[in-house]
Amino acid sequence: DLAPAASPRALTTSLGAACLEPHDLESLRDSVEIALRLSRASSRPTAICVDVGRLRSLDTLEARPNRVVERLDAAAAGRRVRRGPRPGEPLDLLRLARRLALNVARAMPSPGERAPLGLLVAGNALQATRHLLAEVGLEGRVPVVGLGLTHPLDGALVLRLLQRCDQVVVLETRPGGLAPELAEIVERSRRRGAQPASLWWRLVPGDGEQPASLEPGDAL
C-alpha cells in the first residue's frame, strides 16, 4: 500500500527519529551499524526505511573480516569500553552524517555556474538513477545529490544543489514525501534574494508543453 498515511518516513519524522534510507543491500547492511551510532549520538531511535522490493532482491556482498588482533596489548585495548560520541554529536546529527558520508553529491557545478537540470534522489531511488544515467551516457554530467539520511534533512547540501541548477527533479519512492521541507528551503532562499532552482516532484519537465507525471514507484 502506497497511501501517504502509511509512509514510514512520515511516521518516523513525526516521532522526531532520524531516518536512514539505504539504496542497495550493501548500504542496508551498513545502515545497521550507522543507525546504532546515530541513536547513541542523539539518544533517540533511528529508523531504517527500506522498500519491499529491495528486501526481495539479491546481490553479492563482500565479506568483511572480523577484528583480528595479533598482540596481547591490542587484544586488551579491544576489550576496553568504547569511546562515546565526539563533542557536538549529541547536538548535531547532521555533522555526524557528513562525517559518515550518508549523503553524497556527484557532478556538482562549480560555484557561480548553473546546470540546466539536477537530480535530488532519496534512498532506494539512487540505484535506479545511477543505472539510468549510465544507460543514456549522462553519468558524471548531471548533478546528483543522493540522500541516505532523509531526516533530519541536510538543508545546506540541498541548497547547494538548488543554487547551482535551473531545475531540480526530486526522485523518491513516494513522490512528494520531501516536498514540505524542500519548499521551505526554497522559500527561505528566495526571501534572502537568491534564485534557487524550480522544484519538480510529482511532475517532471518534458519536451512538450505538458510536464510528465510521477507516480509511486516510478523512481525505481
C-alpha positions in Angstrom: 0.0 0.0 0.0 1.5 3.3 -1.1 -1.0 5.5 0.7 0.7 8.7 2.1 -0.7 7.9 5.6 1.3 4.7 5.6 4.6 6.4 4.8 7.3 5.1 7.2 9.3 8.3 6.7 6.4 10.5 7.7 5.8 8.3 10.8 9.5 8.5 11.9 9.6 12.2 11.2 6.6 12.8 13.3 8.3 10.9 16.2 11.4 13.0 15.9 13.5 10.0 15.0 16.4 10.0 12.4 15.5 8.2 9.2 18.0 6.2 7.1 17.1 5.1 3.6 19.7 2.7 2.1 19.8 2.4 -1.7 21.1 -1.2 -2.0 21.8 -4.3 0.1 25.3 -3.3 1.0 24.2 0.1 2.3 21.4 -1.7 4.1 23.9 -3.9 5.9 26.0 -0.8 6.8 22.8 1.0 8.0 22.5 -1.3 11.0 25.8 -0.1 12.5 25.2 3.5 11.4 21.7 3.5 13.0 23.2 2.4 16.3 25.7 5.2 16.2 23.1 7.8 15.3 20.9 6.6 18.2 23.8 6.8 20.6 24.6 10.3 19.5 21.1 11.6 19.6 19.6 9.5 22.5 16.7 8.8 20.2 15.7 5.9 18.0 16.8 5.7 14.4 14.6 4.1 11.7 15.8 2.2 8.6 13.2 2.6 5.9 13.6 0.1 3.1 11.4 -0.5 0.1 9.9 -4.0 0.0 11.4 -4.6 -3.5 14.9 -4.1 -2.0 14.2 -6.8 0.6 13.2 -9.2 -2.2 16.3 -8.5 -4.2 19.5 -10.5 -4.4 23.1 -9.2 -4.5 26.6 -10.4 -3.9 28.2 -8.7 -0.8 31.8 -8.6 0.1 32.5 -10.5 3.3 34.5 -8.4 5.8 36.9 -9.9 8.2 36.2 -10.0 11.9 38.5 -7.9 14.1 41.9 -9.6 14.1 44.4 -8.9 16.9 47.9 -10.1 16.9 49.3 -8.9 20.2 48.1 -9.2 23.7 48.1 -5.4 24.3 45.9 -4.9 21.2 43.5 -7.6 22.5 43.3 -5.8 25.8 42.6 -2.5 24.2 39.8 -4.1 22.2 38.1 -5.1 25.5 38.1 -1.6 26.8 34.9 0.4 26.9 34.3 2.1 23.5 34.7 5.8 23.4 31.4 7.7 23.4 30.3 10.2 20.8 32.6 13.1 20.0 31.8 16.5 21.4 28.9 18.0 19.4 27.5 14.8 18.1 24.5 14.7 20.6 23.5 18.1 19.4 24.2 17.9 15.7 23.2 14.7 13.8 24.0 16.4 10.5 27.6 16.9 11.5 27.9 13.2 12.2 26.0 12.3 9.0 28.5 14.4 7.0 31.4 12.7 8.7 29.9 9.3 7.8 29.1 10.5 4.2 25.5 9.4 4.4 24.5 11.9 1.8 26.6 12.2 -1.5 26.9 14.8 -4.2 28.1 14.0 -7.7 29.0 16.1 -10.7 28.2 19.3 -8.9 28.8 22.5 -11.0 31.4 24.9 -9.7 30.3 27.9 -7.6 28.8 30.6 -9.9 27.9 28.0 -12.6 24.4 26.6 -13.2 23.5 23.3 -14.8 20.1 23.1 -16.7 19.0 20.1 -14.6 19.9 18.4 -11.4 18.5 15.4 -9.5 17.8 15.1 -5.8 17.4 11.4 -5.1 16.2 9.8 -1.9 17.2 6.3 -0.7 16.2 3.4 -2.9 15.8 5.5 -6.0 19.5 6.3 -6.1 20.4 2.9 -7.5 17.9 3.2 -10.3 19.1 6.8 -11.1 22.7 5.7 -11.4 21.7 2.9 -13.7 19.6 5.2 -15.9 22.3 7.8 -16.2 24.8 5.2 -17.2 22.5 3.7 -19.8 21.9 7.1 -21.5 25.6 8.2 -21.3 25.0 11.0 -18.8 26.8 9.6 -15.8 29.0 12.3 -14.4 27.3 15.0 -16.4 24.1 15.6 -14.5 24.4 16.9 -10.9 23.0 14.3 -8.4 22.6 14.6 -4.7 21.7 11.2 -3.1 20.1 11.3 0.4 20.9 8.3 2.6 19.7 10.3 5.6 16.3 11.8 4.8 15.6 13.1 8.4 17.0 15.3 9.5 17.4 16.8 6.0 20.8 18.3 5.2 19.4 21.7 4.1 22.9 23.1 3.3 23.6 20.3 0.8 20.2 20.6 -0.8 20.5 24.4 -1.1 23.9 24.0 -2.8 22.2 21.9 -5.5 19.3 24.3 -5.8 21.7 27.3 -6.2 23.7 25.5 -9.0 20.8 24.2 -11.2 18.0 25.8 -13.1 15.6 22.9 -12.4 15.8 20.1 -9.9 13.7 16.9 -10.1 13.1 15.0 -6.8 13.1 11.3 -7.2 11.8 9.1 -4.3 9.7 6.0 -3.9 6.7 8.1 -2.8 6.7 11.3 -4.8 6.1 14.4 -2.7 7.3 13.0 0.6 10.1 15.5 0.9 8.1 18.4 -0.7 7.2 20.3 2.5 10.8 20.6 3.8 12.2 21.3 0.3 9.6 24.0 -0.3 10.6 25.7 2.9 14.3 25.7 1.9 13.4 27.2 -1.4 11.2 29.9 0.2 13.9 30.9 2.7 16.4 31.2 -0.2 14.1 33.4 -2.2 13.5 35.7 0.9 17.3 36.2 1.0 17.2 37.4 -2.6 18.6 34.2 -4.2 17.2 32.5 -7.3 17.0 28.8 -6.4 16.1 26.2 -9.0 12.5 25.2 -9.8 11.5 22.1 -7.9 9.7 19.2 -9.5 8.4 16.2 -7.6 5.0 15.0 -8.8 5.5 16.4 -12.2 8.7 16.5 -14.3 9.7 18.8 -17.1 9.0 17.3 -20.5 9.8 18.1 -24.1 6.4 19.4 -24.9 4.2 22.0 -23.1 2.7 19.5 -20.7 5.0 18.1 -18.0 5.0 14.3 -17.3 3.7 13.0 -14.0 5.5 10.8 -11.5 3.5 8.0 -9.8 4.5 6.0 -6.7 7.3 3.5 -7.7 8.2 5.3 -10.9 11.6 6.4 -9.5 12.5 2.7 -9.1 
